[in-house]
Amino acid sequence: MSNDRSFKGAVAAFLLGVLVGLPWLFSYSYSLGYDLTLWVYNGWYIKETLLNGVIPNWSNLSASGQPFFKMSGLADGVLVAIFMEIFGVFEGIQVFMCALYVLAAVGFYKMFFFLKPCRISALTASGAYILSWFITFTANFQAYISNFFIYALLPFFVLCTLRLVKKFDINVFLISAVILALSILSNLQVAIKMALIALLSIG
């Protein structure tokens, strides 16, 4: 019965994430940030090179000796590149940002439901998370896409940590390791914060 409630709630959280991220499917939400030239470039460059079978120009003539504008933002850069390849350059960014809202909403719902198996409470907490100020500020391109990517993964990482404390499971451990690795490749400073939040959650 609990699993059934959890699944129905996850579907509701999915729809909630789509609803909150819906503005991105019609227009960009940013105005003040420099994300487009600093971080989205990685996604565009990966799309134009690696996804098309072209080896990036890794030389001292390109971006301080490496082909990317900045070495951080690579994990989310690869995902953005895939979305760009499927939907188009700018449309891919829009769909990607909406997808991050969905990921964050479902992840926070599942994390909260694990702590307190109440669908309404978990949905309320999920909505509060994706509508929170720091998520809105980050997603508004005034910070970085990579930060929002990590915030979307954060609930899943905390959930894995809580499950590992309760009972060690190699599959959950590997999932948490992959999430941590993706976060480090996106933004090391925010990844450290994510790990600290997970540690505090078990305190």
Secondary structure by P-SEA (a helix, b strand, c coil): caaaaaaaaaaaaaaaaaaaaccccccccccccccccccaaaaaaaaaccccccccccccccccccccccccaaaaaaaaaaaaaaccaaaaaaaaaaaaaaaaaaaaaaaaaaacccaaaaaaaaaaaaacaaaaaaacccccaaaaaaaaaaaaaaaaaaaaaacccaaaaaaaaaaaaaaaaccaaaaaaaaaaaaaaac
